[in-house]
Amino acid sequence: MSIQRFVGRPDWYTTFNPETLTATGDALRWGVVATGNIARTVTADLALLEDAVLHAVSSRGVGSAAGFATDFGFATYYYDGGEHGTAAAGYLQLVQDPDVDVVYIATPHAQHYDIAKAALEHGKHVLCEKALTITAAEARALIELARERQLFLMEAVWARFVPGFQRALEILESGEIGQVKWVRADLGFPAPMDDSARIWAPADGGGALLDISVYPLLWAWGTLGAPEAVHATAELTALGVDAQNSLALSYANGAQAQLMSYLGSHGPRAAAISGTLGFIETIGSVNNPKGLRIGVGWEEEREEYFEHPGSGYTYQLREVTRCIQAGLTESPTMPLADSLAIMALFDNAREQIGVSYPNDSRTDL
């Protein structure tokens, strides 16, 4: 078995630090909404970019806002009800800051729509954590607003940009493994059951579907595109969110995909793509594989491994920066049409498994 290293795809994309971190244009001033674990991880990678300025952060409490600002070197911070003599929520103060160019939203899912809407209404570009919203209707409203205001908007599906996924797409496009016949992928972890935790709370959009299903789905979507039909099943908690779910996708050409997401167990966290001439299998977690195993025919196999700066979010952050500097309002790698279609797929899946959220009944869209 041969071992190879991949050096980059597409033109703007690289697996090595200097090209990924080097400035691609004028610096952008960032505002970060929320101070939880994902905000910390992404902000640490954002700080690696030469053309990123960490300007403002907001949180509900003064302690978390001030601590985050100190830890990462933000110029200012906002918190609910306290900064600059206003009683407004911290995020509203942040989006009104004239020195913020782009806002990264890392709150629970149910808050994404209101915060992204406020940011766009105040002329800010937006990178919003997945899931973009709770419903397709919310996603559609944000997309329409961003296009009306000619502002950049992107769902933060970082796994689309990491070396392992990009290299898998290149292998598929080369025809090396032939026509894809099936895809399987899974992701999850045993999350402690805590009704107050956002991952289990219906009011926050809790459950496996909106939190992690986008990653297994990515491998089917990137390989086969949007499915013709979706069949969803799930195990629900006492509060009515999915502790685990299974999505079976079928395609007009006969291809199929089987996807699992789970919050109560361990699993391989892997993806496999089966073609008429060979296969691709991930090595390492499906949302950021450290390598790929490629098999052609019955005997020939090889492994390819990848390097990246930071935790792997720099590629996504570089794309946001590059697009805004170029005057683009969406990313060709993570287009808004995909975000909307995937939210519609999740709406369909939730209807099948019987999961509903307070946002489903909103009438202000």
C-alpha positions in Angstrom: 0.0 0.0 0.0 1.4 3.4 -1.0 1.3 6.5 1.2 0.9 9.9 -0.5 0.3 13.5 0.6 -2.0 15.8 -1.3 -0.9 19.4 -1.9 -4.1 21.2 -2.6 -7.5 21.9 -4.4 -9.0 24.1 -5.8 -6.8 27.1 -6.9 -7.3 29.2 -3.8 -7.1 26.2 -1.5 -4.0 24.6 0.1 -3.3 22.2 2.9 -0.2 24.0 4.1 0.0 26.9 6.5 1.6 29.8 4.7 -0.8 30.0 1.7 -3.8 29.4 3.9 -3.0 32.1 6.4 -1.5 34.8 4.2 -3.6 37.9 3.5 -5.6 37.9 0.3 -6.8 41.5 0.5 -7.8 44.3 2.9 -8.2 43.2 6.5 -11.8 42.5 7.7 -12.9 43.5 11.2 -14.8 40.6 12.8 -17.5 40.5 15.5 -18.2 37.2 17.2 -21.6 36.5 18.8 -21.4 34.0 21.7 -18.5 32.7 23.7 -19.1 28.9 23.9 -16.8 26.1 22.9 -17.3 26.4 19.1 -16.8 30.1 19.2 -13.5 29.6 21.0 -12.3 27.0 18.6 -13.2 29.0 15.5 -11.9 32.3 16.9 -8.5 30.7 17.6 -8.3 29.7 13.9 -9.6 33.1 12.8 -6.7 34.8 14.7 -4.3 32.9 12.5 -5.4 34.8 9.4 -3.2 37.8 8.5 -6.1 39.8 7.2 -8.5 39.2 10.2 -9.0 41.8 12.9 -10.7 40.6 16.1 -12.7 43.7 16.9 -15.8 42.8 19.0 -17.4 39.9 20.9 -20.8 39.7 22.5 -22.2 37.4 25.2 -25.1 37.4 27.6 -22.9 38.0 30.7 -20.2 40.6 31.3 -17.8 38.0 32.7 -17.9 35.7 29.6 -17.7 38.6 27.2 -14.8 40.3 29.0 -13.0 37.0 29.5 -13.3 36.0 25.8 -12.2 39.5 24.7 -9.1 39.2 27.0 -8.3 35.7 25.9 -8.3 36.5 22.2 -7.4 40.2 22.2 -10.7 41.7 21.0 -10.7 45.5 21.0 -14.2 45.7 22.6 -16.9 43.5 24.0 -20.7 43.8 24.6 -23.1 42.0 26.9 -26.8 41.9 27.5 -28.1 45.1 29.2 -24.8 46.6 30.2 -22.4 48.0 27.7 -22.4 51.7 26.6 -25.4 52.5 28.8 -27.9 50.6 26.7 -30.3 47.8 27.8 -30.1 46.1 24.3 -28.9 42.6 23.9 -25.2 42.2 23.4 -25.6 41.0 19.9 -27.7 44.1 18.9 -25.0 46.3 20.3 -22.4 44.4 18.3 -24.2 44.6 14.9 -24.6 48.3 15.4 -20.9 48.8 15.9 -19.7 50.7 12.8 -16.3 49.1 13.1 -17.6 45.6 12.5 -17.5 44.3 8.9 -18.5 40.7 9.3 -20.3 38.8 12.1 -19.7 35.2 13.0 -22.7 33.7 14.9 -22.1 30.8 17.2 -25.3 30.7 19.3 -27.8 27.8 19.6 -29.7 27.1 16.4 -32.9 28.7 17.4 -31.3 32.1 17.8 -29.6 32.1 14.4 -32.4 33.7 12.4 -33.0 36.7 14.6 -29.2 37.5 15.1 -28.4 37.0 11.4 -31.4 39.2 10.4 -30.2 42.0 12.7 -26.7 41.8 11.4 -27.8 42.0 7.7 -30.2 44.8 8.5 -27.3 46.7 9.9 -25.1 46.2 6.9 -22.9 43.4 8.2 -21.7 40.3 6.3 -22.6 37.1 8.1 -21.0 33.7 8.7 -23.6 31.6 10.7 -23.0 28.3 12.3 -24.9 25.3 11.0 -27.7 24.6 10.9 -28.2 28.0 9.2 -31.7 28.3 10.8 -34.4 26.0 12.3 -36.6 25.9 9.2 -36.4 26.4 5.5 -38.7 29.4 5.8 -36.3 31.1 8.1 -33.4 30.3 5.7 -35.3 31.6 2.7 -36.0 34.9 4.5 -32.4 35.4 5.4 -31.2 34.6 1.9 -33.7 37.0 0.4 -32.6 39.8 2.8 -28.9 39.2 2.1 -29.5 39.4 -1.6 -31.6 42.5 -1.2 -28.9 44.2 0.8 -26.1 42.7 -1.4 -24.3 41.3 1.6 -22.4 38.1 2.0 -24.1 35.2 3.9 -22.8 31.7 4.4 -23.7 28.7 6.6 -20.6 27.6 8.5 -20.3 24.0 7.2 -16.5 23.9 7.7 -16.3 20.3 6.6 -16.9 21.3 3.0 -13.5 23.1 2.9 -11.2 20.7 4.8 -8.5 18.8 2.8 -10.0 15.4 3.2 -13.3 16.3 1.7 -11.9 18.4 -1.1 -9.5 15.6 -2.1 -12.3 13.1 -2.1 -14.2 15.3 -4.6 -11.1 15.5 -6.8 -10.8 11.7 -6.9 -14.5 11.4 -7.7 -14.2 13.9 -10.5 -11.2 12.1 -12.0 -13.4 9.0 -12.6 -10.9 6.8 -10.7 -13.6 4.9 -8.8 -16.2 5.0 -11.5 -19.9 5.7 -11.1 -20.9 6.0 -7.5 -23.5 3.4 -6.4 -23.8 4.0 -2.7 -22.6 6.1 0.2 -22.7 5.5 3.9 -21.6 7.9 6.6 -22.1 8.4 10.4 -21.2 10.8 13.1 -22.0 11.2 16.8 -20.8 10.8 20.4 -22.3 9.9 23.8 -23.6 13.3 25.1 -24.5 13.4 28.8 -28.3 13.6 29.1 -29.0 17.1 30.6 -32.4 18.6 29.9 -30.9 22.1 30.4 -28.2 21.6 27.8 -28.8 23.3 24.5 -28.1 20.0 22.6 -31.2 18.4 24.2 -33.4 21.4 24.5 -36.4 21.8 22.0 -36.3 25.6 22.5 -32.7 25.6 21.2 -33.3 23.3 18.3 -31.7 20.4 20.1 -31.2 16.9 18.9 -28.8 15.1 16.5 -30.5 16.2 13.2 -29.8 19.9 13.2 -26.6 19.6 15.2 -24.6 16.9 13.4 -26.6 15.3 10.5 -25.2 17.9 8.1 -21.8 16.1 8.2 -22.9 12.6 7.2 -25.3 14.3 4.7 -22.3 16.2 3.2 -20.7 13.1 1.9 -23.9 12.0 0.1 -24.7 15.5 -1.1 -21.2 16.2 -2.4 -21.1 12.8 -4.1 -24.6 12.3 -5.5 -26.3 15.7 -5.1 -29.8 16.3 -3.8 -31.8 13.1 -3.3 -35.0 12.2 -5.0 -36.5 10.8 -1.8 -35.7 10.7 1.9 -36.9 8.2 4.5 -36.2 9.2 8.1 -36.4 7.3 11.4 -35.3 8.3 14.9 -35.2 7.6 18.6 -36.7 10.5 20.5 -36.1 11.7 24.0 -38.8 12.4 26.6 -38.6 16.1 25.5 -39.2 15.2 21.9 -35.8 15.7 20.2 -33.9 13.0 18.4 -31.2 11.2 20.3 -30.3 9.4 17.1 -31.6 9.4 13.5 -31.2 7.5 10.3 -31.6 9.0 6.9 -32.1 6.8 3.8 -31.6 8.7 0.6 -32.5 7.4 -2.9 -31.6 8.8 -6.3 -33.2 8.6 -9.7 -30.2 6.7 -11.1 -30.6 3.9 -8.5 -27.8 5.2 -6.1 -28.5 5.1 -2.4 -27.1 6.6 0.8 -27.4 5.5 4.4 -26.6 8.2 7.0 -26.6 7.9 10.9 -26.3 10.6 13.5 -26.3 9.9 17.2 -25.9 11.5 20.6 -26.0 8.5 22.9 -23.2 6.1 21.7 -19.8 5.7 20.1 -19.4 5.0 16.4 -16.8 4.8 13.7 -17.5 8.4 12.6 -16.6 7.4 9.0 -17.7 7.7 5.4 -17.4 5.3 2.5 -18.2 5.9 -1.1 -18.6 2.8 -3.4 -18.1 3.1 -7.1 -18.2 0.7 -10.0 -14.3 0.7 -10.2 -13.3 1.3 -6.6 -14.0 3.0 -3.3 -13.0 5.8 -1.0 -13.1 5.5 2.8 -12.3 8.2 5.3 -9.6 7.8 8.0 -10.4 9.8 11.1 -13.6 11.7 11.9 -16.0 12.2 9.0 -16.2 16.0 9.5 -12.4 16.5 9.2 -10.8 13.2 8.0 -7.0 13.1 8.5 -6.7 10.8 5.5 -8.4 8.7 2.8 -8.1 5.1 1.9 -8.6 4.6 -1.9 -9.2 1.2 -3.4 -9.3 0.4 -7.2 -10.3 -3.0 -8.4 -9.7 -6.0 -6.2 -6.1 -5.4 -5.2 -4.8 -1.8 -5.5 -5.1 0.3 -2.4 -3.4 3.5 -1.2 -3.7 6.0 1.7 -3.4 9.7 1.5 -2.9 12.0 4.5 -3.4 15.7 5.1 -2.0 18.5 7.1 -3.8 21.8 8.1 -3.2 24.8 10.3 -5.1 25.2 13.6 -8.2 23.1 14.1 -9.1 23.0 10.4 -11.5 26.0 10.4 -9.0 28.3 8.6 -10.2 27.1 5.1 -13.8 28.1 5.8 -12.6 31.4 7.2 -10.3 32.1 4.3 -13.2 31.5 1.9 -15.4 34.0 3.7 -12.6 36.5 3.7 -11.8 35.9 0.0 -15.4 36.2 -1.1 -16.0 39.4 0.8 -12.8 41.0 -0.5 -13.8 40.0 -4.0 -17.3 41.5 -3.6 -19.1 38.2 -3.7 -22.4 37.7 -1.8 -22.1 33.9 -1.5 -19.5 31.2 -1.7 -19.4 28.9 -4.8 -18.2 26.1 -2.5 -21.0 26.6 0.1 -23.8 28.2 -2.0 -27.0 29.5 -0.4 -29.1 27.2 -2.7 -27.5 24.2 -0.9 -28.2 25.6 2.5 -31.9 26.2 1.6 -32.3 22.8 0.0 -30.7 21.1 3.0 -33.0 23.0 5.5 -36.0 21.8 3.4 -34.7 18.2 3.7 -34.4 18.6 7.4 -37.9 20.0 7.6 -39.1 16.9 5.7 -37.1 14.6 8.0 -38.4 16.3 11.2 -42.0 15.9 9.9 -41.4 12.1 9.4 -39.8 11.6 12.8 -42.2 13.8 14.7 -39.8 16.5 16.0 -41.1 20.1 16.3 -39.6 23.3 17.7 -41.1 26.7 18.8 -39.6 28.3 15.7 -41.9 26.2 13.5 -44.9 28.3 14.5 -43.4 31.8 13.9 -45.5 34.1 11.8 -43.1 37.0 11.3 -41.4 35.7 8.1 
